[in-house]
């Protein structure tokens, strides 16, 4: 478990460094081709403002979109006991607990920090999992809270937004013929061609890196969740049950799907789909858990 946690954190750091390198490279080429160096800073500031504005209200937005309601202790005492016990074990404040009335088994965590965290589970999750499996799922979500994954992925969204803005501006400048004089002179033409290619492929690369980071954080939450319960088989069994359940979650959509412990849209595909998936393959997650 320690090895898995260390490996996934290292991979997260590596992808973040690559992200920064892509933005620096794109910004440099953008500035050299257009002589509008200040627009790089403008793009970064705009992306930060838009991302963090939604960040502070993300929990309310997601709960409303998911039609989640506060869980009553008298009605869901077992759920409360599991969440409170794992909060104590993890040294975390007890998150607010919400329930989604849907028979599809799933769960997610949201909130900008442990003091403002929420765990939401479907009624189907409580109906179809036993106590140890339920604790495994909740421990996974507690790991997301402990690792500030909502904040982490918000930073990633800022980086993706910056890449998208720079690429869009560069394409517009090329379209309207900006910097023609420089592009016709020797190395300027080669730099312009590089800039055009970067403007086209950089957003795609950024999204792929964002998805790779999301998958890495899921592996990390699996490992830390197993550490919290000291029983990896509980989460592994739960994931197998969730994967075998073919019922899609009615309230989920592409905007919220990445938050859930497994893809609630029940989309399956080949290698290309996996590259743009927010979740690692269930089989691989289970394999890693059973090897712990």
Buried (B, 14 or more C-beta within 10 A) or exposed (E): BEEBBEBBBEBBEEBBEBBEEBBEEBBBBBBBBBEBEEBBEEBBEBBBEBBBEEBEEBBEEBBEEBEBEEBEEEEBEEBBEBBBBBBEBBEBEBBBBBBBEBBBBBBBBBBBEBEBBBBBBBBBBBEBBEEBBBBBBBBBBBBBBBBBBBBBBBBBBBBBBBBBBBBEBBBEBBEEEBBEEBBEEEEBEEBBEBBBEBBEEBBEBBBEBBBBBBBBBBBBBBBBBBBBBEBBBBBBBBBBBBBEBEEBBBBBEEEBBBBBBBBBBBEEEEEEEBBEBBBBEBEEBBEBBEEB
